[in-house]
Amino acid sequence: MLKSNHKKEVLFLLTILFTTLVNFAATSPNWEGAQWIWQEEDGPSNTWMSFRKTIAVEEIPKIVEAHIAVDSKFWLWINGEMVIFEGGLSRGPSQAGDWNRKKKITPTNSWYETINIQPYLKKGNNTIAILVWFWGRETHKGTHIDSGKGGLLFSAQIGNQKLVSNASWKAIQHPAYSNGIPPASKALVQYPVQFDAKKSMGDWSKNAWYTSNFDDSNWPKSLEKGNAGIAPWYNLEPNIVSQLINHGLENYKNHNDLQFPFISSGQIIKCKLPFNKQITPYLEVEAKAGDTIFVTTDNRLNKITATYITGAGTQKFESFSWMNGNEIRYTIPKGVKVKALKYRWMSVGEMVGKFEIDDPFYNRLWWMGNNTLFVCARDNFMDCPDRERALWIGDVADQTGYLFYSMDNAGRQLLKKAILQTMSFSQDGVIGALGPLRVRELVAQSLQFIAQSIWPYYLNTGDKETLQKVYPFVYEYLALFPMQENGLPNIVKGKVQILGIG
């Protein structure tokens, strides 16, 4: 319920709005010459596309910034070394035009990443390898706005040399990834992974298996789909959230108990995590071709799984579609030699908060709450990491209360993204509780978000620029609740409810 003293807060917001001079201009990347590239087909959904480009570099500047935009996620290697593990964000920074909900037309701008690739370059030939995962779908939870077309846009200035994505790049749909598997659920936009190692392309990009002598001469050239700013990707906006922290491949808690290497008995192998984490599972096995390995978690609501069909001999595999749980479960056929089982934890920033007293109950309560906050943060603060991964702003408001005690600046930036994104996709003055695709109003959550997310964000960051951007949206929404003399809102019957239909 809106409190009667809200007028004082509104007056204070107005003061800030009209007394603060903010320069919104930002240095934009030079996309000149860069083309969105893909294969001839715009999709299909759940496509894993591999791109390669080799260039000669004579001198390496102190800083080389690469700007990358994709729909939907990407992994970047340079000269065989991993630069970024899972770049990109669920689409939808802001609207690019009017919506037509009946015809499901949602013109939406796109995110881009800026990455310093200088440490990975060398004099002579350099190979850029990018794996792009195109989801190609939306769900009724509305956490991702599908462009309808897979795409990669790349631009980097290396001294006097401009490197851009165009038809000179090689591109091929990765044959080992199946895109015929069904979605994980109606609520999740991400897919499970099915990888057939018998169809693997070998060392085209991945870490220790990469070789600079990989022959891509039989790969088709990329097809140019249009320059920066073109529909359906529209304008490009910088990702304001820090890149995910890659904690590297780690052993499970019960690593020593598993006594590697061992021969699988065909029973489920239970690997324990320190706590409920977002992870990508990894395996190294020796097997005959055609064995099927299945990976899931102990979480009964988990819908993201990995299916790996073995090639012949020793092989390594990591499933890039993240899952969560306290325990990762591998079902490996009898007779397969298991050499290693590991996991990779990716987190939004670092756990920086500490709390400790002489009561073990409250210490554990802090530990559990802190871990819950981190497992519910990725592209946005989500309500849960398994069945929905949805940006419910009421959940964000709940998480705001303690993120300032638990997370570093990455958490603040993720909250900023949630605030700006929610406001950008409001409609007819209504702030939707679920977004960005679906404006479904839950009045209590919208008011809670204003009071418990937007205002605390400013109080803890002093970010007047963001406050100035969102103020008009907040004011327009609060105007739907004219106040009576008794301090209670006078809701015009049906008005807010009708506007809030998603």
Secondary structure, 3 states (H helix, E strand, C coil): CCCCCHHHHHHHHHHHHHHCCCCCCCCCCCCCCCEEEECCCCCCCCEEEEEEEEEEECCCCCCCEEEEEEECEEEEEECCEEEEEEECCCCCCCECCCCECCCCECCECEEEEEEECHHHCCCEEEEEEEEEEECCCCCCCCCCCCCCCCEEEEEEEECCEEEECCCCCEEEECCCECCCCCCCCCCCCCCCEEEEHHHCCCCCCCHHHCCCCCCCCCCCECEEEEECCCCCCCCEEECCCCCCEEEEEEECCCHHHHCCCEECCCCEEEEEEEEEEEEEEEEEEEECCCCEEEEEECCCCCCCCEEEECCCEEEEEECCCCEEEEEEEEECCCCCEEEEEEEEEEECCCECCCCCCCCHHHHHHHHHHHHHHHHCECCCECCCCCCCCCEEHHHHHHHHHHHHHHECHHHHHHHHHHHHHHHHCCECCECCCEECCCCCCCHHHHHHHHHHHHHHHHHHHCCHHHHHHHHHHHHHHHCCCCECCCCCECCCCCHHHHHCCC
